[in-house]
């Protein structure tokens, strides 16, 4: 497509729907929180109270999930998620750059949004920093040299393919898991089945997150739990080597944003917004509390980012 044809091609496309804004509270540097697949803004229930004293915190439900629209005929490609998020951010009329935080699928969405070329239309979506939480980084197996890493990634992709093709099995097991977690943390029902399978296929199984991160010219923090079952061992090596990326490993935490990971994440966000002293003080307080409440052999201390 030629340069002049692109704007006209867009004229035939419907406007991206605005996402549901579940949280907008606090004052200070803006932090926008974007959850992952089969979830809602409740993903950040442990994080929001830690950020509100020093930030304006905005949490959205991504396209097709939570209370956001489920557009008829939507393919839930990465571009669909990104355009809906960008339109929602523009509607907020933010005047200052903001920190963009994405969890799981949300990390793929925010990385792509931040990597988009700057245009006049995107002047109100200026990202100062990206924080990726538990990003499901899966290179194409044909691009992976290490045969062990290639085998692990292949296993994940085959599992996702199985979930998409076996609806009754997936929904039945999702209902069991949902009952074990706080409401809204994991939601997979008949209502959001189509957004789930299409987002899984078009965004997670076929992804561009590595090239999107490589294209960024702003700081990137990656925060992940050591027990995260959705991260294939060795799959993040390629982004660990990028100079603008800082990795933060959180002990004794899985894929969910539990209190331990929320505290580590809040310190990363505070430091990124210029609250280094507060972040250091919080880290010291947490360390003292954990020394008082746990024997050293019972739970390893959480490392400072």
Order of alpha helices (4+ residues) and beta strands (2+ residues): alpha-beta-beta-alpha-beta-alpha-beta-alpha-beta-alpha-alpha-alpha-alpha-beta-alpha-beta-alpha-alpha
